[in-house]
Amino acid sequence: MRLRARRQQPAPGPRARARGFTLLEVMVALALFGLIAAAGVGVMGYTVDSQQVLRERMDRLGQFQRARALLRADLSQAAVRLVRRADGSSARDAFVGGRPGDAGPLFAFVRRGRENPDAAARASLEYVEYRIVDGRLERSARAAVDGAAPPAARVLLDGVTRARVAYLERDTWNDGWPGGAATLPVAVELELELDAIGRVRQRFLLPGAAP
């Protein structure tokens, strides 16, 4: 008995195997892609905002560090030296120490070591004043120690919401400095409440004070 050979059907070609996506599948894929894209945009936005906040905070800390360095440089070079006012009269105190909110300066004094990069013929002494005005810590330095008008103040720190200053005399911290023609505080403590930083307390030794 003869067996009839079965005719083998050819394998379906690529076109026969190809199958398109249904409308439902396309809509689901688009919806998933939209969700992923929205999440990616949210993450990128959060990252950008975080970088901006970090940059602003670093700028703020840099501003504080520069102000602190200048305060330290000035107070560490304080000199016992009376100045003469514009009318020729002599000041009573070598170091003026006030309180925040007073009409006068926060503190004012003569300092040594004035920078002179051009080797100009002038004294190395400089009279400096620190004030807190409208939430800003400001510094001014006179061109001459005696009789000169103070220049426009330089803003060192803004966003000062609260300030307190104390002066060390004979192992005692006092809110005010009694003054004197031949005396300086042993140290100055300045406490500030600053926007974006918080409360910071700094202590600065004056010349002749042991660390």
TAJO-V339956 format. One record per backbone hydrogen bond with DSSP energy under -1.0 kcal/mol. NH is the residue of the N-H (numbers start at 1). CO is the residue of the C=O. If there is no record, write none. Layout:
nh = [NH:NH]
co = [CO:CO]
This chain:
nh = [17:18:26:27:28:29:30:31:32:33:34:35:36:37:38:39:40:41:42:43:44:45:46:47:48:49:50:51:52:53:54:55:56:57:58:59:60:61:62:63:64:65:66:67:68:69:70:71:72:73:74:75:76:77:78:79:81:85:88:91:94:96:98:102:106:107:108:109:111:112:114:119:122:126:128:129:130:131:133:137:138:139:140:142:147:154:156:157:160:161:164:166:167:168:169:174:177:186:188:189:190:191:192:193:194:195:197:198:200:202:204:206:209]
co = [13:14:22:23:24:25:26:27:28:29:30:31:32:33:34:35:36:37:38:39:40:41:42:43:44:45:46:47:48:49:50:51:52:53:54:55:56:57:58:59:60:61:62:63:64:65:66:67:68:69:70:71:72:74:75:110:79:89:85:83:180:108:106:99:130:130:96:128:126:77:124:116:120:111:109:140:107:138:136:157:131:154:129:127:84:139:137:137:135:193:191:189:174:187:172:167:97:168:204:166:202:164:200:162:198:159:194:194:192:190:188:186:206]
